[in-house]
Amino acid sequence: MPTYRYESKNAQGKVTAGVLAAGNLNAAAQTLRQRGEMILSLAPGEEKNKKSAFNVSLSLGPSAKDVLNFTSQLAVMIRAGISIRAAIEGIHEQVENVKFKAMLAQIKKDVESGKNFSDALMRYPKVFSPLYINMVKASELSGGFSRMLDRIATYLQQQIETASMVKGAMIYPGIIGTLAVGTTIFLLTFVLPRFLVIFKGKEAALPAPTKMLMALSGFMVNYWYIILAGLVAGIWGFMLMIRTDWGRLWWDKSKLTVPLFKKMFRALYISRGLHTMGQLINAGVPMLDTLAITAEISGNTLYKRMWRGVYTSVKQGKKISLPLQKSQLLPRSVVQMISAGEESGKLGEVLDEVSDFYARELKSVIKAVTAMIEPLMIVLMGSVVGFIAMSIILPIFKLSAIVK
């Protein structure tokens, strides 16, 4: 059974510390309360066996999964009646990521000095997003801190799952494409040169496809370093380009125009934006702050511009749905539902329902895209290999006919 280290104070004001065995953290807290003691701190006991160094991240910053685990644990401990200072301290002792551990130590110091938890999180905007901080701030003003943490954890979990699905859909064609390119390079640099010996001195009688492959094969064998340098330069140039404003805009537009992937990215950006907006509205975050955060989290320059346009419109006293009606980035049905949500005063609920629909749509689109990519890649690989094979076989038949 797990053990928990605790520090508590009884009715006489005497402070005691010790180790308690319990099924889980809630059970340990309940046992202490049944004794009539006030919990000062409660945290899992240290494991007897040290964890492998391979599990400890020494240099990388906290991942989205680290933030999710922290939020989930904090929600459980707050709900168990543990003070936020003691909860952060308990989680801090379990964290393996060195940088995150240092962040939590500083957050704990800030909370102990009298700062609000949301203000302490603002030190690390790259780890705790504006959505995270604003939802925490809203709960500090309205109450229900542990429920808000549960809501944030649910949001983070959904975002992690969505990102994982999209990456998985992109990795599959990448692997198949790499195999296709690798196979082609192998045929042109290792297989084809061995057949070229047969055709040496007979170049005039060879068909055009064979001559082209011979030239390409010779260039790849003799000048491979030029191709490699060009490939590295191309990747480096592309990465630099998409860091510029015009390059990023071009890349974001491309995602929404490529036939096979545009539906997937469209569902992703709509689901992410509406889900973020719905969560913030339900948390009680002011509308202008909600729109500003939604724009930053959208993940696409075009959608960011759209939400910023809505922000400007709302700031002027107009409705959210008015500028959205002029945009081509949201379907008409979605704009109509947003308008209905505004009129009924249930915009947060409407946004949650629409974002859930597009989250399901995204899953089905990813499955469809993955299913379509496999036969397309097989046809592509078959065409390339078949072209190379025919370019080798045809001249053999032609030379045989000439000899006869």
Phi, psi and chi 1 to 4 in degrees:
 res  aa     phi    psi   chi1   chi2   chi3   chi4
   1 MET       -  139.5 -176.1  175.3  -69.4      -
   2 PRO   -63.3  151.4  -17.5   28.5      -      -
   3 THR  -112.9  151.1   58.2      -      -      -
   4 TYR  -133.2  130.8  -62.5   88.4      -      -
   5 ARG   -85.5  135.1  -69.1  179.4  -70.3  103.1
   6 TYR  -135.6  159.9   70.2   89.9      -      -
   7 GLU  -136.7  124.2 -174.2  177.5  -19.8      -
   8 SER  -141.0  167.4   61.6      -      -      -
   9 LYS  -131.8  131.6 -176.5  167.6   63.7  173.9
  10 ASN   -88.3 -176.0   59.3   20.8      -      -
  11 ALA   -63.7  -26.0      -      -      -      -
  12 GLN   -84.3   -2.7  -70.5   74.3   36.4      -
  13 GLY    90.2    5.8      -      -      -      -
  14 LYS   -80.0  129.8 -177.9 -179.5  178.0 -178.3
  15 VAL   -94.9  129.8  176.6      -      -      -
  16 THR  -127.9  156.3   57.8      -      -      -
  17 ALA  -138.2  149.9      -      -      -      -
  18 GLY  -178.4 -166.9      -      -      -      -
  19 VAL  -121.2  134.7  178.1      -      -      -
  20 LEU  -126.8  133.8  177.9   68.2      -      -
  21 ALA   -93.6  130.5      -      -      -      -
  22 ALA  -156.1  160.6      -      -      -      -
  23 GLY   -65.6  -36.8      -      -      -      -
  24 ASN  -156.5 -178.5   53.3   46.9      -      -
  25 LEU   -64.8  -40.2 -165.7   65.3      -      -
  26 ASN   -63.1  -41.3  -76.2  -31.8      -      -
  27 ALA   -64.4  -39.7      -      -      -      -
  28 ALA   -63.8  -43.1      -      -      -      -
  29 ALA   -64.5  -39.2      -      -      -      -
  30 GLN   -64.6  -40.1 -174.3   64.6   26.5      -
  31 THR   -61.7  -44.1  -59.3      -      -      -
  32 LEU   -65.7  -39.0  -68.5  171.4      -      -
  33 ARG   -68.0  -34.4  -78.2 -162.4  -68.4  -91.6
  34 GLN   -65.4  -26.3  -72.8  174.2   -7.0      -
  35 ARG   -76.1   -7.1  -66.0  179.3 -175.0  175.4
  36 GLY    81.2   23.4      -      -      -      -
  37 GLU  -105.2  146.6  -61.1 -179.0   13.3      -
  38 MET   -93.7  127.4 -175.7  176.8   71.0      -
  39 ILE   -77.7  125.1  -59.0  170.7      -      -
  40 LEU   -96.8  -39.2  -61.4  177.8      -      -
  41 SER  -156.1  147.8   67.5      -      -      -
  42 LEU  -152.5  121.6 -179.4   63.1      -      -
  43 ALA  -148.7  151.7      -      -      -      -
  44 PRO   -57.8  143.5  -23.3   33.5      -      -
  45 GLY   -72.1  159.5      -      -      -      -
  46 GLU   -69.6  140.8  -64.2 -179.5   -1.1      -
  47 GLU   -71.9  146.2  -64.2 -178.7    4.2      -
  48 LYS   -68.4  -38.4  -66.5 -179.4 -179.6  179.8
  49 ASN   -97.9  128.5  -61.7  -37.6      -      -
  50 LYS   -71.2  143.2  -66.9 -176.7  178.9  179.4
  51 LYS   -75.8  154.2  -65.9 -174.9  177.7 -179.0
  52 SER   -62.4  145.3  170.3      -      -      -
  53 ALA   -65.2  -19.6      -      -      -      -
  54 PHE   -67.8  -22.1  -70.5  105.7      -      -
  55 ASN   -87.9   -3.9  -64.9  -31.6      -      -
  56 VAL  -101.7  123.1 -178.3      -      -      -
  57 SER   -89.1  116.9  174.3      -      -      -
  58 LEU   -94.1  -26.3  -62.5  177.0      -      -
  59 SER  -124.3  -27.8   57.9      -      -      -
  60 LEU   -76.3  147.3  -63.6  176.8      -      -
  61 GLY   -72.9  173.1      -      -      -      -
  62 PRO   -65.4  140.9   22.3  -33.0      -      -
  63 SER   -89.5  173.7   64.0      -      -      -
  64 ALA   -61.7  -32.8      -      -      -      -
  65 LYS   -67.9  -36.8 -163.8   68.2  178.9  -70.5
  66 ASP   -62.2  -44.5  -68.8  -32.3      -      -
  67 VAL   -65.1  -38.8  177.5      -      -      -
  68 LEU   -62.3  -47.4  170.7   61.3      -      -
  69 ASN   -61.5  -41.8  -68.6  -23.5      -      -
  70 PHE   -60.7  -45.3  164.3   72.8      -      -
  71 THR   -65.4  -44.1  -52.7      -      -      -
  72 SER   -63.5  -45.7  -59.3      -      -      -
  73 GLN   -64.8  -40.7  -68.1  177.2   47.5      -
  74 LEU   -63.1  -40.1 -173.9   61.3      -      -
  75 ALA   -61.6  -44.5      -      -      -      -
  76 VAL   -63.3  -43.9  172.0      -      -      -
  77 MET   -70.6  -38.9  -63.4  173.5   84.3      -
  78 ILE   -64.5  -41.2  -64.7  -63.7      -      -
  79 ARG   -66.3  -26.7 -162.5  160.3   42.6 -114.9
  80 ALA   -79.4   -2.5      -      -      -      -
  81 GLY    94.4   10.1      -      -      -      -
  82 ILE   -83.9  140.0  -57.6  171.4      -      -
  83 SER   -65.5  154.5   67.9      -      -      -
  84 ILE   -64.3  -34.1 -172.9  169.0      -      -
  85 ARG   -63.2  -47.1 -178.6 -160.4   64.6   80.7
  86 ALA   -67.9  -35.4      -      -      -      -
  87 ALA   -64.9  -45.6      -      -      -      -
  88 ILE   -63.2  -39.5  -64.5  172.7      -      -
  89 GLU   -63.2  -43.1 -178.7 -179.6    5.3      -
  90 GLY   -63.8  -42.2      -      -      -      -
  91 ILE   -68.5  -38.3  -62.1  171.2      -      -
  92 HIS   -56.3  -38.8  164.6  -92.9      -      -
  93 GLU   -71.1  -21.6  -66.7  175.5   -1.7      -
  94 GLN   -92.8  -21.6  -57.5  174.9   60.0      -
  95 VAL   -65.5  135.4  169.2      -      -      -
  96 GLU   -95.2  -32.3  -62.6  178.3    9.9      -
  97 ASN   -66.1  121.2 -173.3  -72.0      -      -
  98 VAL   -62.4  -44.8  175.4      -      -      -
  99 LYS   -66.5  -41.6  -71.5 -172.4  176.2 -179.9
 100 PHE   -66.1  -36.5 -163.0   32.8      -      -
 101 LYS   -60.4  -42.9 -161.2  176.9 -172.0   72.9
 102 ALA   -66.5  -37.4      -      -      -      -
 103 MET   -62.4  -45.1  -70.0  178.2 -171.0      -
 104 LEU   -66.0  -34.1  -67.1 -177.1      -      -
 105 ALA   -63.1  -41.3      -      -      -      -
 106 GLN   -70.0  -39.0 -177.6   59.7   52.4      -
 107 ILE   -61.8  -41.6  -69.3  171.3      -      -
 108 LYS   -61.6  -42.4  174.3  176.0  169.8  -72.5
 109 LYS   -62.3  -41.8  -72.3 -180.0 -177.4  178.1
 110 ASP   -64.1  -41.4  -71.1  -17.8      -      -
 111 VAL   -66.0  -40.8  170.8      -      -      -
 112 GLU   -65.0  -28.8  -73.0  175.3  -22.8      -
 113 SER   -79.6   -3.5   67.9      -      -      -
 114 GLY   108.5    0.3      -      -      -      -
 115 LYS   -74.8  151.2  -77.7 -173.1  177.0 -177.9
 116 ASN   -68.2  153.1  -71.9  -29.2      -      -
 117 PHE   -60.2  -40.4 -178.5   52.8      -      -
 118 SER   -63.3  -37.3   58.6      -      -      -
 119 ASP   -67.3  -36.8  -66.5  -28.7      -      -
 120 ALA   -66.0  -34.8      -      -      -      -
 121 LEU   -69.5  -25.2  -64.0  178.5      -      -
 122 MET   -64.2  -15.2  -73.4 -177.3 -176.3      -
 123 ARG   -63.7  -24.4  -80.6 -178.2  178.3  -91.6
 124 TYR  -127.3   69.8  -51.3  104.4      -      -
 125 PRO   -66.3  -22.4   23.6  -33.4      -      -
 126 LYS   -78.2  -19.0  -67.7 -176.3  177.9 -180.0
 127 VAL   -98.5  -46.4  176.8      -      -      -
 128 PHE  -106.8  111.8  -59.8   99.0      -      -
 129 SER   -68.0  163.7   67.0      -      -      -
 130 PRO   -56.7  -35.5  -26.2   34.4      -      -
 131 LEU   -60.5  -47.1  176.1  139.3      -      -
 132 TYR   -58.6  -50.2 -166.2  113.6      -      -
 133 ILE   -65.8  -42.4  -65.5  170.6      -      -
 134 ASN   -69.7  -35.4  -83.1  -87.6      -      -
 135 MET   -68.2  -38.7  -70.4 -178.6   71.3      -
 136 VAL   -64.0  -43.2  168.7      -      -      -
 137 LYS   -62.3  -40.3 -174.9  179.8  -68.0 -174.8
 138 ALA   -63.8  -38.1      -      -      -      -
 139 SER   -70.9  -31.0   69.7      -      -      -
 140 GLU   -65.6  -30.9  -69.3  172.8  -20.3      -
 141 LEU   -83.4  -35.7  -63.8  173.7      -      -
 142 SER  -103.7  -13.7   62.4      -      -      -
 143 GLY    92.3 -178.0      -      -      -      -
 144 GLY    71.5   44.4      -      -      -      -
 145 PHE   -61.9  -47.2 -174.6   41.9      -      -
 146 SER   -65.9  -38.2   62.8      -      -      -
 147 ARG   -64.3  -38.5  -70.5 -165.0  -58.2  -85.7
 148 MET   -66.6  -38.7 -174.0   61.3   73.5      -
 149 LEU   -63.6  -38.5  -71.3  172.4      -      -
 150 ASP   -62.0  -40.5  -76.7  -27.1      -      -
 151 ARG   -65.4  -41.2  179.8  176.9  -69.9  178.7
 152 ILE   -64.5  -42.2  -64.8  171.3      -      -
 153 ALA   -62.5  -40.7      -      -      -      -
 154 THR   -62.5  -42.9  -58.7      -      -      -
 155 TYR   -61.5  -47.7  173.4   85.6      -      -
 156 LEU   -61.5  -40.3  -66.1  174.8      -      -
 157 GLN   -61.9  -44.2 -179.4   65.9   43.8      -
 158 GLN   -64.8  -39.5  -69.4  177.1  -12.5      -
 159 GLN   -66.3  -39.0  -65.9  -57.8  -51.9      -
 160 ILE   -64.8  -43.4  -69.8  172.0      -      -
 161 GLU   -64.8  -41.2  -70.5  176.2   -3.4      -
 162 THR   -63.7  -46.7  -59.8      -      -      -
 163 ALA   -61.4  -38.3      -      -      -      -
 164 SER   -65.3  -40.7  177.2      -      -      -
 165 MET   -64.3  -44.5  -74.3 -168.6  -59.8      -
 166 VAL   -64.9  -43.4  174.0      -      -      -
 167 LYS   -62.5  -39.9  -72.3  177.6 -178.1  176.5
 168 GLY   -62.2  -40.0      -      -      -      -
 169 ALA   -66.1  -31.1      -      -      -      -
 170 MET   -82.9  -29.6  -60.0  -57.9  -67.3      -
 171 ILE   -69.1  -39.4  -72.9  173.0      -      -
 172 TYR   -58.3  -54.1 -177.5   75.8      -      -
 173 PRO   -63.9  -28.7   19.6  -31.1      -      -
 174 GLY   -64.0  -42.4      -      -      -      -
 175 ILE   -66.0  -46.7  -67.1  174.3      -      -
 176 ILE   -62.3  -42.3  -61.2  -62.6      -      -
 177 GLY   -63.6  -39.3      -      -      -      -
 178 THR   -64.2  -40.3  -58.8      -      -      -
 179 LEU   -64.3  -39.5  -71.1  174.1      -      -
 180 ALA   -64.3  -45.6      -      -      -      -
 181 VAL   -65.4  -42.2  172.1      -      -      -
 182 GLY   -61.9  -42.1      -      -      -      -
 183 THR   -62.9  -42.9  -58.3      -      -      -
 184 THR   -63.2  -44.1  -56.1      -      -      -
 185 ILE   -62.4  -41.3  -67.7  173.3      -      -
 186 PHE   -61.7  -44.4  174.2   76.1      -      -
 187 LEU   -64.9  -40.6  -69.5  173.5      -      -
 188 LEU   -76.7  -28.9  -69.0  175.5      -      -
 189 THR  -102.3  -20.7   56.2      -      -      -
 190 PHE  -119.1  -39.5  -68.5   95.4      -      -
 191 VAL   -84.7  -52.9  176.8      -      -      -
 192 LEU   -60.2  -42.4 -169.8   58.2      -      -
 193 PRO   -57.4  -27.4  -28.2   36.7      -      -
 194 ARG   -73.3  -26.8  -78.0  151.3  178.6   76.6
 195 PHE   -83.3  -22.0  -77.9   90.7      -      -
 196 LEU   -64.6  -23.5  -65.3 -177.8      -      -
 197 VAL   -60.8  -35.6  178.3      -      -      -
 198 ILE   -66.0  -35.5  -57.2  173.0      -      -
 199 PHE   -91.4    2.0  -52.7  138.1      -      -
 200 LYS   -65.0  129.4 -164.8  170.2 -177.1 -179.8
 201 GLY    86.4   -4.4      -      -      -      -
 202 LYS  -118.5   26.1  -52.8  177.1 -176.2   66.6
 203 GLU   -58.2  -33.7  -73.2   81.5    0.0      -
 204 ALA   -65.0  -27.9      -      -      -      -
 205 ALA   -90.6   -3.6      -      -      -      -
 206 LEU   -81.3  146.0  -62.6  177.0      -      -
 207 PRO   -70.4  163.0   22.7  -31.5      -      -
 208 ALA   -59.3  -44.2      -      -      -      -
 209 PRO   -58.9  -38.1  -24.9   35.2      -      -
 210 THR   -67.8  -41.9  -53.9      -      -      -
 211 LYS   -61.4  -39.8  -68.7 -179.8  179.9  178.8
 212 MET   -65.0  -43.9 -177.8 -171.3   74.0      -
 213 LEU   -65.8  -37.9  -80.3 -178.1      -      -
 214 MET   -62.6  -42.7  -71.7  176.6   63.7      -
 215 ALA   -65.3  -42.8      -      -      -      -
 216 LEU   -65.4  -42.8 -179.9   59.7      -      -
 217 SER   -63.3  -43.8  175.7      -      -      -
 218 GLY   -62.5  -40.2      -      -      -      -
 219 PHE   -65.2  -42.7 -179.3   79.4      -      -
 220 MET   -66.5  -36.8  -68.2  179.3   66.2      -
 221 VAL   -72.7  -40.9  170.7      -      -      -
 222 ASN   -88.9  -26.8  -62.8  -43.3      -      -
 223 TYR  -126.9   38.3  -58.1  101.1      -      -
 224 TRP   -59.5  -32.1   60.4  -91.3      -      -
 225 TYR   -67.8  -30.1   51.3   88.2      -      -
 226 ILE   -68.0  -42.5  -64.6  178.2      -      -
 227 ILE   -63.6  -44.0  -61.6  173.9      -      -
 228 LEU   -63.4  -44.1 -178.4   61.0      -      -
 229 ALA   -63.7  -40.3      -      -      -      -
 230 GLY   -64.6  -37.6      -      -      -      -
 231 LEU   -65.4  -46.1 -178.4   62.4      -      -
 232 VAL   -63.0  -43.8  171.9      -      -      -
 233 ALA   -64.0  -38.0      -      -      -      -
 234 GLY   -64.9  -44.5      -      -      -      -
 235 ILE   -64.6  -44.1  -65.1  173.1      -      -
 236 TRP   -63.6  -42.5 -179.5   70.6      -      -
 237 GLY   -64.7  -38.3      -      -      -      -
 238 PHE   -64.6  -43.3  175.2   77.1      -      -
 239 MET   -63.3  -38.6  -63.3  -57.2  -66.0      -
 240 LEU   -67.9  -38.5  -73.0  179.6      -      -
 241 MET   -64.0  -44.5 -176.6 -166.6   70.8      -
 242 ILE   -74.6   -4.9   61.6  173.9      -      -
 243 ARG   -85.7  -14.2  -69.2 -178.3 -177.7  178.4
 244 THR   -85.0  161.2   62.2      -      -      -
 245 ASP   -63.2  -47.0  -67.8  -21.4      -      -
 246 TRP   -70.8  -34.9   67.8  -90.9      -      -
 247 GLY   -67.5  -40.9      -      -      -      -
 248 ARG   -65.3  -40.7 -171.8   69.7 -160.8  179.6
 249 LEU   -62.3  -44.0  178.0   60.9      -      -
 250 TRP   -60.9  -44.0  172.5   83.3      -      -
 251 TRP   -65.8  -42.4  179.9 -124.2      -      -
 252 ASP   -67.3  -35.6  -73.1  -19.6      -      -
 253 LYS   -66.2  -39.3  -78.2 -177.3  177.9  178.4
 254 SER   -61.7  -38.8  -60.6      -      -      -
 255 LYS   -60.0  -30.4  -68.5  178.5 -175.9  177.7
 256 LEU   -96.0    3.8  -62.5  173.9      -      -
 257 THR  -121.5  -21.6   53.6      -      -      -
 258 VAL   -63.5  121.4  175.1      -      -      -
 259 PRO   -51.8  -44.6  -26.5   34.1      -      -
 260 LEU   -75.6  -27.5 -162.9   59.9      -      -
 261 PHE  -112.2  -10.5  -65.6  100.2      -      -
 262 LYS   -63.4  -37.7   63.9  179.2 -178.6 -179.8
 263 LYS   -66.5  -37.2 -166.2  173.4 -178.8 -178.8
 264 MET   -65.5  -48.6  179.4 -177.1   73.2      -
 265 PHE   -67.5  -35.4  -78.0  111.4      -      -
 266 ARG   -61.6  -46.8 -175.7 -179.0  172.8   88.9
 267 ALA   -63.1  -36.9      -      -      -      -
 268 LEU   -63.2  -49.8  169.4   65.0      -      -
 269 TYR   -69.2  -36.7  -62.7  134.7      -      -
 270 ILE   -67.6  -46.5  -67.1  175.3      -      -
 271 SER   -61.3  -45.0  173.6      -      -      -
 272 ARG   -64.1  -46.7  178.4 -174.9  -66.8  167.9
 273 GLY   -65.0  -48.1      -      -      -      -
 274 LEU   -69.6  -35.2  -62.4 -176.6      -      -
 275 HIS   -65.6  -44.6 -170.6 -159.0      -      -
 276 THR   -61.0  -46.6  -61.3      -      -      -
 277 MET   -63.1  -43.8 -166.4  172.9  169.9      -
 278 GLY   -62.6  -42.6      -      -      -      -
 279 GLN   -62.8  -42.2  -70.3  -66.3  -41.9      -
 280 LEU   -69.0  -41.3  -70.1  168.3      -      -
 281 ILE   -64.5  -44.7  -70.2  173.2      -      -
 282 ASN   -65.1  -25.5  -69.1  -30.5      -      -
 283 ALA   -81.3   -9.8      -      -      -      -
 284 GLY    91.1   15.1      -      -      -      -
 285 VAL   -73.5  137.4  177.2      -      -      -
 286 PRO   -54.3  147.4  -25.8   33.5      -      -
 287 MET   -60.2  -43.3 -177.9   55.8   70.3      -
 288 LEU   -63.7  -40.9  -71.5  177.2      -      -
 289 ASP   -64.3  -39.3  -68.2  -20.6      -      -
 290 THR   -59.6  -47.0  -66.1      -      -      -
 291 LEU   -67.0  -38.7  -68.4  169.8      -      -
 292 ALA   -64.2  -41.9      -      -      -      -
 293 ILE   -69.0  -41.9  -66.0  167.7      -      -
 294 THR   -59.5  -40.4  -58.4      -      -      -
 295 ALA   -62.3  -42.4      -      -      -      -
 296 GLU   -70.8  -30.5  -66.8  -56.2  -45.1      -
 297 ILE   -90.2   -8.0  -67.7  179.3      -      -
 298 SER   -56.8  -38.5   60.7      -      -      -
 299 GLY    88.0    1.8      -      -      -      -
 300 ASN  -143.0  134.9 -176.4  -76.0      -      -
 301 THR   -58.1  -40.4  -55.3      -      -      -
 302 LEU   -66.5  -43.7  -62.3  176.7      -      -
 303 TYR   -70.4  -32.8  -79.9   89.5      -      -
 304 LYS   -62.4  -43.7 -177.2 -177.4  -69.2 -173.0
 305 ARG   -62.7  -39.5  -71.6 -179.4  177.6  179.0
 306 MET   -61.8  -47.7 -179.2 -169.8   73.5      -
 307 TRP   -69.7  -32.2  -70.4  117.8      -      -
 308 ARG   -67.2  -35.1  -76.8  179.0  176.1  173.6
 309 GLY   -64.0  -39.0      -      -      -      -
 310 VAL   -64.8  -40.1  176.4      -      -      -
 311 TYR   -58.1  -48.0  173.5   91.5      -      -
 312 THR   -62.4  -40.7  -57.7      -      -      -
 313 SER   -65.5  -45.3 -179.8      -      -      -
 314 VAL   -65.5  -36.5  171.5      -      -      -
 315 LYS   -61.4  -28.4 -163.5  172.8 -176.8  180.0
 316 GLN   -86.5    2.2  -64.7  171.2   -6.3      -
 317 GLY    95.1    8.5      -      -      -      -
 318 LYS   -91.3  169.5  -61.3  176.4 -176.7  177.6
 319 LYS   -80.7  158.5  -69.3 -175.8  177.0 -179.1
 320 ILE   -64.2  -40.7  -64.7  172.9      -      -
 321 SER   -70.5  -21.2   56.5      -      -      -
 322 LEU   -62.2  -53.9 -172.0   60.6      -      -
 323 PRO   -69.7  -25.9   22.9  -32.5      -      -
 324 LEU   -68.5  -27.7  -67.6  178.5      -      -
 325 GLN   -65.1  -24.0  -69.4  172.6   -2.1      -
 326 LYS   -90.4   -6.6  -56.9  173.6 -175.9  177.4
 327 SER   -93.5  146.7  173.9      -      -      -
 328 GLN   -96.4    2.6  -59.1  -63.0  -40.2      -
 329 LEU   -86.1  -19.3  -62.6  174.3      -      -
 330 LEU  -116.6  137.3  -72.0 -178.8      -      -
 331 PRO   -61.3  152.6  -20.6   31.6      -      -
 332 ARG   -58.6  -37.9  -64.7  -60.6   96.2 -165.8
 333 SER   -63.0  -38.0   58.0      -      -      -
 334 VAL   -66.5  -42.8  172.9      -      -      -
 335 VAL   -62.8  -39.1  177.3      -      -      -
 336 GLN   -64.7  -40.1  -70.6  172.2   -1.2      -
 337 MET   -67.8  -37.9  -75.1 -173.4  -79.5      -
 338 ILE   -62.9  -41.8  -69.0  175.1      -      -
 339 SER   -62.5  -41.8  178.8      -      -      -
 340 ALA   -65.5  -37.7      -      -      -      -
 341 GLY   -65.0  -37.7      -      -      -      -
 342 GLU   -63.5  -44.0  -78.2 -173.4  -71.5      -
 343 GLU   -66.2  -37.5  -64.7  -65.7  -24.4      -
 344 SER   -87.4  -10.8   63.4      -      -      -
 345 GLY    78.3   15.2      -      -      -      -
 346 LYS  -119.4   41.8  -63.5 -178.9  179.0  179.6
 347 LEU   -62.0  -40.9 -178.3   58.1      -      -
 348 GLY   -59.6  -44.3      -      -      -      -
 349 GLU   -65.9  -41.3  -64.0  177.0   16.7      -
 350 VAL   -62.6  -44.0  170.4      -      -      -
 351 LEU   -63.5  -39.4  -69.0  172.2      -      -
 352 ASP   -61.7  -43.6  -78.0  -17.0      -      -
 353 GLU   -66.2  -42.9  -69.4  178.9    6.2      -
 354 VAL   -66.6  -41.7  177.3      -      -      -
 355 SER   -65.7  -36.1   64.9      -      -      -
 356 ASP   -63.8  -40.1  -72.6  -17.3      -      -
 357 PHE   -61.2  -45.3  168.6   78.8      -      -
 358 TYR   -73.0  -25.3  -86.4   95.5      -      -
 359 ALA   -66.3  -41.2      -      -      -      -
 360 ARG   -68.1  -38.7  -66.3 -168.8  -63.5  -89.6
 361 GLU   -61.1  -39.9  178.1   76.4    5.1      -
 362 LEU   -62.2  -42.4  178.1   61.8      -      -
 363 LYS   -61.9  -44.5  -69.3 -179.8 -178.4  179.0
 364 SER   -67.9  -36.8   62.9      -      -      -
 365 VAL   -65.5  -41.8  169.5      -      -      -
 366 ILE   -61.6  -42.1  -72.0  174.5      -      -
 367 LYS   -62.1  -42.4  -70.6 -179.2 -179.8  178.0
 368 ALA   -66.1  -42.0      -      -      -      -
 369 VAL   -63.1  -45.3  167.8      -      -      -
 370 THR   -61.3  -40.8  -54.8      -      -      -
 371 ALA   -67.3  -32.5      -      -      -      -
 372 MET   -78.6  -32.4  -69.9  174.5   63.6      -
 373 ILE   -66.3  -38.8  -74.2  172.9      -      -
 374 GLU   -58.7  -53.8 -175.0  173.0   -2.1      -
 375 PRO   -65.7  -33.5   19.2  -30.8      -      -
 376 LEU   -62.9  -43.3  -74.3  174.7      -      -
 377 MET   -67.4  -37.2  -72.2  -65.0 -176.8      -
 378 ILE   -64.6  -43.2  -69.0  173.3      -      -
 379 VAL   -63.0  -42.1  170.3      -      -      -
 380 LEU   -63.2  -47.7  178.5   62.5      -      -
 381 MET   -63.4  -41.1  -71.1 -178.2   65.8      -
 382 GLY   -63.4  -37.9      -      -      -      -
 383 SER   -66.7  -42.7  -60.3      -      -      -
 384 VAL   -65.6  -49.2  170.8      -      -      -
 385 VAL   -64.0  -40.2  174.2      -      -      -
 386 GLY   -64.4  -39.8      -      -      -      -
 387 PHE   -63.2  -42.3  176.5   76.0      -      -
 388 ILE   -65.7  -42.4  -65.7  173.7      -      -
 389 ALA   -63.9  -43.5      -      -      -      -
 390 MET   -66.8  -33.3  -70.3  -56.3  -64.5      -
 391 SER   -67.6  -23.6  -62.2      -      -      -
 392 ILE   -87.5  -40.1  -64.3  172.9      -      -
 393 ILE   -75.5  -40.8  -64.6  171.2      -      -
 394 LEU   -56.3  -47.7  -77.9  175.7      -      -
 395 PRO   -65.7  -27.3   19.0  -30.7      -      -
 396 ILE   -65.2  -44.8  -66.0  176.3      -      -
 397 PHE   -64.0  -39.7  -74.9  120.9      -      -
 398 LYS   -64.9  -44.2 -171.2  173.1 -178.5 -179.8
 399 LEU   -66.9  -34.7  -68.2  174.3      -      -
 400 SER   -64.5  -40.4  -62.1      -      -      -
 401 ALA   -66.5  -38.2      -      -      -      -
 402 ILE   -65.9  -41.1  -69.4  172.7      -      -
 403 VAL   -62.5  -40.3  169.9      -      -      -
 404 LYS   -65.9      -  -70.2 -179.7 -179.2  179.3
